[in-house]
Structure formats: structure tokens, C-alpha cells
Amino acid sequence: MEKIPDSIAVEGMAMFRSLMDFGKYFSLVSFVRDEFSDVFPFSGSGFDECLDKADKAIIIAPENDMILYSLTKKIEKSRVENLGSSSRAVEITSDKWRLYRKLKSKVNMPETSLRELDTEYVIKPRTACGGEGIRLGGTVEDGFIAQEYIRGRNLSISLFVGDDIQVLSVNGQILDNFEYRGAVVPESAGRETVEEAINAVSCIKGLKGYVGVDVVEAEMPYVIEINARLTTPFVAFKLAYGMSYADMFARILEGRKLKIEPKRRVMLIKSDGEGYVSYRGHSIVLKTIDHI
């Protein structure tokens, strides 16, 4: 299995730590890769052994090397309820070219091609996360796409997909040379921007639970990609909203009305030194910007 870059791994570790709040509502068993076994209180069991003990499962994994897809398939072959999206939905959303072809006639997306474009464009790996491998212009190699470069406000919309689609949070994205460096939670967005994210998600069968949609708010909203998984901004939910994702999920599961009110604006940044989690010189740091 491909080694995850340390700068991406630390995001996964922050998400994993945040999911510990599910321990308030469920007894937890978990699998972590060997290199993280000294950081979290789970060891000695593999993924398959954990599935044998579990009733429900939620995955933290990147799209790289189709890791998220492979683990989702394993859940589907077991008796365990998958609290995330189906493998079919993961397969489509993990591949930026397949996602574009699925959505291009349904929602507003930047022009995307397997060849160079006549307008300003970026080159992206078809399957990657965290802005890894993105660059401005150049040759489109095998396994990459060219995508029209849209200048505007970079946002992500955190949604919960169940019987209907609920907005959990609108987040500002902090990017450095296209690489994901953090988020501001919450951030403002126009109604059309949020609606376009919801429309995009409604077009993909099998999306379930937490889903993140990356958008650029320009003269109109552009859907950039859909993440059929937990995304890093949810790490800031507890500080920003006074409710972790586990708290939100528990309320939804119980059929209670989910009322999300921000208490403070929080900046989540990828840095060095000590933070919410730290790993091999990389950290996730949470800072309160202001109270609401």
C-alpha cells in the first residue's frame, strides 16, 4: 500500500482524534496503520478483525492509491453497516475526470480535459487529495487532467447526506500554491454556492453521511470536486460550534433536530511544532479568530 505523505497523514491523525468523541455514544474498536499505532490507543488488531467485532464502521483514508475505495469495499462485503458513502460513489468521486464527466451537464464546473486547454489551467492528478501534485499549466501526462483555473474564494461545504441533505458547515480554504494548508470554520457563502454544492451531491448515488464539496465562489459558484469522506475542517467543529461531528451524528441518528450555531470562528492550519496533533514535524493547529 502506498505510503501517505507525512503532510497528509497528519490531517488523517487529526480527524482520527476528533472521531474519539464517538466514544460517548458507542464502544469503539479501531485499526490504524502500524506507523500510527503508538499514537492512538488501538493496536493488535487488523482491519478485518475490527470488522468482525463492529456493528457500524466509518473510515478515515485518502483517495490515493484507491485506499478509501478498497477499505469501503471490505466493509460492504462484511455484515457491518457503513456510515459513509458506497464504494461506487467513492470510485466516481475519487477520480476527478470521472466526476467531471458525471457532473458537467448538471452543475457548473470548470472546463476539464485530458489534453491542454486554450485558457489558463491547472494540472491535477486524477486521483489525489490535499492539493497534492497540482501545478499551473504544462503538459497533461497520463493519469492527470487539465482543469480551467477559476480565480475566486476557495470554500468547502460540509454536508450530511441521509434522508435529505443537511448543511453542517461552510468553510474557507487556506491554500498555498494549490496545496491545502488549512481552513476557517465557519465562513460565509452565497446561497447559490451552497445550493450548487447540494445539487452536485444529489447527482451521485450512494453518497452517505459526511460529504465535503470543494467550490470556488467567483462570478458564479464552480464545483471543483466532491470528497465522499470526512474532510479536515470537521476537526474544528467542536471548538467552532460546541458540537463535534460525533455529537451532530448522534442527534441525526436519534431523529432530533440538528441546530448548528457558531460560537466562534476557528482557524485550522497545517504548521510545525506542537498542535492538536503532531507527526514527524507536521502539526494541525486550532486557533480561535473571534467569538460570535
C-alpha positions in Angstrom: 0.0 0.0 0.0 1.4 3.4 -1.0 3.0 5.4 1.8 0.9 8.5 2.7 3.0 11.7 2.7 3.5 13.0 6.3 1.8 16.3 5.5 -1.3 14.4 4.5 -1.0 11.8 7.3 -1.2 14.5 10.0 -4.6 15.5 8.7 -5.8 11.9 9.0 -4.5 11.8 12.5 -6.3 15.0 13.5 -9.6 13.5 12.0 -9.0 10.2 13.8 -8.5 12.0 17.1 -11.7 14.0 16.5 -13.6 10.8 16.0 -12.7 9.7 19.5 -15.8 11.7 20.5 -17.9 8.8 19.1 -16.8 7.0 22.3 -19.6 9.0 24.1 -22.2 7.1 22.1 -20.6 3.8 21.0 -18.0 1.3 22.2 -15.1 1.8 19.9 -12.8 -0.7 18.1 -10.4 0.5 15.5 -7.5 -0.3 13.2 -4.6 2.1 12.5 -1.6 1.5 10.2 1.5 0.3 12.1 3.3 3.7 11.9 0.5 5.3 13.9 -0.1 2.5 16.5 2.0 4.3 19.1 -0.1 7.5 18.8 -3.6 6.1 19.4 -5.0 3.5 21.9 -5.7 0.9 19.3 -3.3 -1.8 18.3 -3.0 -5.6 17.9 -6.0 -5.9 15.5 -6.1 -5.7 11.8 -8.9 -4.1 9.7 -10.7 -7.4 9.1 -10.5 -8.3 12.8 -12.1 -4.9 13.7 -14.9 -5.5 11.3 -15.6 -8.9 12.9 -16.2 -7.0 16.2 -18.1 -4.0 14.9 -21.7 -3.2 14.1 -21.0 0.1 12.3 -17.9 1.5 10.6 -16.5 4.8 9.5 -13.3 5.2 7.5 -10.6 7.9 7.6 -8.5 7.3 4.5 -7.3 9.2 1.4 -8.2 8.6 -2.2 -4.6 8.0 -3.0 -3.9 4.5 -4.4 -7.7 3.9 -4.1 -7.2 3.2 -0.4 -10.6 4.7 0.6 -12.3 2.6 -2.2 -10.6 -0.6 -1.1 -11.5 -0.3 2.5 -15.1 0.6 1.7 -15.4 -2.5 -0.4 -14.2 -4.5 2.6 -17.0 -3.0 4.7 -19.6 -3.8 2.1 -18.5 -7.4 2.0 -19.0 -7.7 5.8 -22.1 -7.6 7.9 -21.2 -4.1 9.2 -23.2 -1.0 8.4 -21.1 1.5 6.5 -21.7 5.0 7.9 -20.0 6.6 4.9 -20.5 6.5 1.2 -20.8 3.4 -1.0 -17.8 2.1 -2.9 -19.5 3.0 -6.1 -19.8 6.7 -5.1 -16.2 6.7 -3.7 -15.0 5.2 -7.0 -16.6 8.0 -9.0 -15.7 10.9 -6.8 -12.1 9.8 -6.3 -11.4 10.2 -10.0 -11.6 13.8 -11.0 -12.1 13.0 -14.6 -14.9 10.6 -14.0 -16.5 13.1 -11.6 -16.3 15.8 -14.2 -18.0 13.6 -16.9 -20.7 12.7 -14.4 -21.5 16.3 -13.3 -20.6 18.6 -16.2 -24.1 18.8 -17.7 -25.7 19.0 -14.2 -23.8 21.6 -12.2 -21.4 24.4 -13.0 -17.8 23.1 -13.2 -14.5 24.4 -14.7 -13.8 23.1 -18.2 -11.8 19.9 -17.8 -9.9 17.8 -20.3 -7.3 15.1 -20.8 -5.4 17.5 -23.1 -4.1 21.0 -22.7 -6.8 23.8 -22.7 -6.9 27.1 -24.6 -7.5 29.0 -21.4 -5.4 29.3 -18.2 -5.5 25.9 -16.5 -4.0 23.8 -13.7 -2.7 20.2 -14.0 -4.1 17.8 -11.4 -3.6 14.1 -10.7 -6.9 12.3 -11.4 -6.7 10.6 -8.0 -5.1 12.5 -5.1 -6.1 14.7 -2.1 -4.9 17.7 -0.2 -3.9 19.6 -3.4 -1.0 17.1 -3.9 0.6 17.3 -7.3 -1.3 20.3 -8.6 0.6 22.9 -10.7 -0.2 25.7 -13.1 -0.2 24.8 -16.8 2.0 22.4 -18.7 1.8 19.0 -20.3 -1.0 16.7 -19.3 0.6 13.4 -18.6 -1.1 10.0 -18.2 -3.1 9.9 -15.0 -3.6 13.7 -14.9 -6.2 16.2 -16.1 -6.2 19.8 -17.2 -8.8 22.0 -15.4 -9.7 25.6 -16.1 -8.2 27.8 -13.4 -11.0 29.7 -11.7 -10.0 32.6 -9.5 -12.3 33.4 -6.6 -13.0 32.4 -3.0 -11.9 28.9 -2.2 -14.6 27.2 0.0 -15.6 23.8 1.1 -19.2 22.8 2.1 -19.6 20.1 4.8 -22.8 18.2 4.2 -24.6 15.3 5.8 -26.4 13.0 3.4 -29.2 11.0 4.8 -32.9 11.0 4.0 -32.2 14.6 2.9 -29.0 16.7 2.7 -28.2 18.9 5.6 -25.5 21.7 5.7 -23.2 21.2 8.6 -20.7 23.9 7.9 -19.3 26.3 5.3 -15.5 26.5 5.5 -12.9 28.8 4.0 -10.0 27.0 2.4 -6.4 28.2 3.0 -4.3 27.2 0.0 -0.6 27.8 -0.7 0.4 27.2 -4.3 -2.7 25.0 -4.6 -1.7 22.8 -1.6 -4.3 22.6 1.2 -2.9 24.4 4.3 -6.0 24.7 6.4 -9.5 26.2 6.9 -11.5 28.9 8.5 -14.6 27.5 10.3 -17.2 28.8 9.7 -17.0 31.0 6.7 -19.8 32.8 4.7 -21.0 31.8 1.3 -23.8 32.8 -1.0 -27.0 30.9 -1.2 -26.3 29.8 -4.8 -22.9 28.5 -3.8 -24.4 26.2 -1.1 -27.2 25.1 -3.4 -24.8 24.2 -6.2 -22.8 22.0 -3.7 -26.1 20.3 -2.7 -27.1 19.8 -6.3 -23.7 18.2 -7.1 -24.1 15.7 -4.2 -27.6 14.9 -5.2 -26.4 13.8 -8.6 -24.2 11.0 -7.2 -26.0 7.9 -6.0 -24.5 6.2 -2.9 -23.2 9.3 -1.2 -24.0 9.0 2.5 -23.1 10.5 5.8 -20.4 13.2 5.8 -19.5 14.6 2.4 -17.3 17.5 1.6 -17.7 19.6 -1.6 -14.9 22.0 -2.7 -16.2 25.0 -4.6 -14.8 28.3 -5.9 -17.1 31.3 -5.5 -16.4 33.6 -8.4 -18.9 35.5 -10.6 -20.9 32.2 -10.1 -20.1 29.1 -8.0 -18.0 26.4 -9.5 -17.9 22.9 -8.1 -14.3 21.6 -8.1 -14.6 18.2 -6.5 -16.6 16.0 -4.1 -15.0 14.2 -1.2 -17.0 11.1 -0.3 -15.4 11.0 3.1 -14.6 13.0 6.2 -12.6 16.1 5.5 -10.2 18.1 7.7 -12.5 21.0 8.6 -14.6 18.8 10.8 -11.7 18.7 13.2 -12.6 22.4 14.1 -16.4 21.7 14.6 -16.2 21.1 18.4 -14.4 24.4 19.0 -16.3 26.4 16.4 -19.8 25.1 17.1 -19.6 23.5 20.6 -20.5 20.2 18.9 -18.2 17.6 17.4 -19.2 15.7 14.3 -20.0 12.8 16.6 -22.4 15.0 18.5 -24.1 16.0 15.3 -24.2 12.4 14.0 -25.8 11.2 17.3 -28.5 13.8 17.1 -29.3 12.9 13.5 -29.3 9.2 14.3 -31.8 9.9 17.2 -34.0 11.8 14.8 -33.5 15.0 16.8 -33.5 18.4 15.0 -29.9 19.5 14.3 -29.5 23.1 15.2 -25.9 24.3 14.4 -25.0 27.7 15.7 -21.4 29.0 15.5 -19.9 30.1 18.8 -16.5 31.3 17.4 -14.6 31.4 14.2 -11.7 29.0 14.2 -8.6 28.8 12.0 -7.2 25.3 11.4 -3.8 25.4 10.0 -1.1 22.9 9.0 2.1 24.0 10.8 5.1 22.7 12.7 5.7 22.5 16.4 3.0 21.4 18.9 -0.6 21.4 17.9 -3.9 19.5 18.2 -1.9 16.6 16.7 1.7 16.4 15.7 3.6 13.9 13.5 7.1 13.9 12.1 7.5 17.7 12.2 3.9 18.4 10.9 1.1 19.7 13.1 -2.6 20.6 12.9 -3.1 23.8 15.0 -6.5 25.2 16.0 -6.7 28.9 16.8 -9.8 31.0 17.8 -10.1 34.0 15.5 -13.0 35.7 17.2 -16.1 34.8 19.2 -19.6 35.1 17.7 
